[in-house]
């Protein structure tokens, strides 16, 4: 055998061995992940559901970070701008953590010119260590007091804009670098599922007052950099009369971009805590349900941009107790859950818990109802199978209504005996920004 033939043979054998080794490593790691997931499921629900009496159901006793490739695609980009936007981003990340869906978020980016709010968010980060490497926090301290108390016009003054404009450009450039390159220091060549975080959906949590201006600027840049992504914006109409009077100016500036698919609005006069809970729960539940998130958002609006979306919310704390043998750390009565769903659906269809007083629903749009329950996945499915026919028989809703089922975990600190149940309904305002203008004119 010639030296060339021998060299070719050795090269071929080496390539085959390397490929075989890669396949072995991949399936070994897949097996390890599957074993770890089965152990986690066994720890969360040590006894199969059929061993429980029919009258009981089990709550999620802890957050399960079970990786699901079909849901945890990392194609959601979460962006918080301004004081309220950054606070809501933190609450939303907690909602995703409690639902076990942090991996659905590719990158979370927050920017607030206030040094106080920036430091507050930095202290929050250890609560969500799983996503810490995928967080982009604006480091600027050039404007320590931020834009608090300033109007949209004041935020656009040259002496003010020069301080935040360049800093936002730097922060957004770093965010795009993280989206396109990921947080990985190197690539595992044995993983065939590697992908960047280029977004299919960008959720911008905006702020009002002077923060409207950087919020609108951020939306414009994100659309330019990620033109194929669906861009949705969330904001809160302030209770403060001066800020409330300025809100329409910022909203009109946002609508002029003509690139925002949905604008979800709530009114602070209905309670900021309730508004924030509804917004955070909605997004986490959307990404924890079986339906495709972007498709669900698409049918909430129309082909035209700037659809104003109105949330309605209902909440109840469900009582939980451990089993006497300690096998189940959180149990509640099945009847309690079913009756809570009935009470909640009746309340939201009565329209008394809308978070902003706008007429709904716009023609040719879907209504979406999210049922977010503190149950394990197995028992959520069991409750869904029992309740879905009941809801269909109620005739509360029409064929243009989509119902999403999602679960979250029960807080399991000492002394915690309840778990949060939330129903969120989203509908499009009939006349969009004109309805908002009428609301602000009369308030």
Order of alpha helices (4+ residues) and beta strands (2+ residues): alpha-beta-beta-alpha-beta-alpha-beta-alpha-alpha-beta-alpha-beta-alpha-beta-alpha-alpha-beta-beta-alpha-beta-alpha-beta-beta-alpha
